[in-house]
């Protein structure tokens, strides 16, 4: 049995300070991670404000990225 093929695109840039290449977005099957997070966080930002959103960001960065 073979696994299904998953199409991933990575958007990256060169860090001007370190010259490292950094990924800033992953697009899986046409769905942008940045766009998904923006849709997820917009209601919180509008309802509770920037302070509540920024309080949640450290916990969000600790969670692994899981592609289903």
Buried (B, 14 or more C-beta within 10 A) or exposed (E): EEEEEEEEEEEEEEEEEEEEEEEEBBBBEEEBBEEEEEEEBEEEEEEEEEEEBEEEEEEEEEEEEEEE
